[in-house]
Amino acid sequence: MSSAPNLVRTNDLDWNQQSHGEKFGHRRKQLGSAAGAQKLGCSLYEVPPGRRAWPHHYHLANEEAIFVLEGSGILRIGEKEVEVSQGDFAALPVGSAGAHQVFNPSDAPLRYLCFSTMIEPDVLVYPDSGKLGVFAGAAPGGPRDTRTLHKYLRADAEVGYYDGEE
C-alpha cells in the first residue's frame, strides 16, 4: 500500500531519547511534526520504569492532553497524584490548574500519546524548581530551526524596565 501526504507510520520514525540523572528519562517520537502538523502537536512517549518523563510544569499558552496506550503510572496534576493506566485520558489546561508530571513506578514501560496546541510564544512554569522556560518562534516541541528565543531562567530573575538603557 502506498503512502499519503500528512501520513506518518510510527515504525518509520526513530526514537529521540532524553534522560537526566536517575530521575528523568523518556523516549519520544514526534508524530505531529513528522506528519506536517503545524498547530497540533502529538508525540508518542515511552517512560522506562522508575523514571519521570519531565519536571513538573505548566504552560501559559498551550493546552496538553495525555492518552495512556499501555502500562500504568502516576500522573501528578497540581499537588494531586492519580494512578493512570491503559485507556485513561487527561486534559491539562493552560495555567497552574494544568501543572503536570508523569511518573512510572511500575516494572514495565509506560506508553502514552501527548497532544498539544502549538501556540507561540509560550512560557512554562516549573513550580518545584522555581524556573521559567520561554519559547518564541516555535512552540515547545516545535521545530528548533525556527525558534528565535529559548531560555530557562530562575523565576526570581528580574530587572527594571529601563535597566541597561542609559
Buried (B, 14 or more C-beta within 10 A) or exposed (E): EEEEEEEBEEEEBEEEEEEEEEEBBBBBBBBBBBBEBEEEBBBBBBBBBEBBBBBBBBBBBBBBBBBBBEBBBBBBBEEEEEEBEEEBEBEBBBEEEBBBBBBBEBEEBBBBBBBBBBBBBBBBBBBEEEBBBBBBBBBBBBEEEEBEEEEEEEEEEEEEEEEEEE
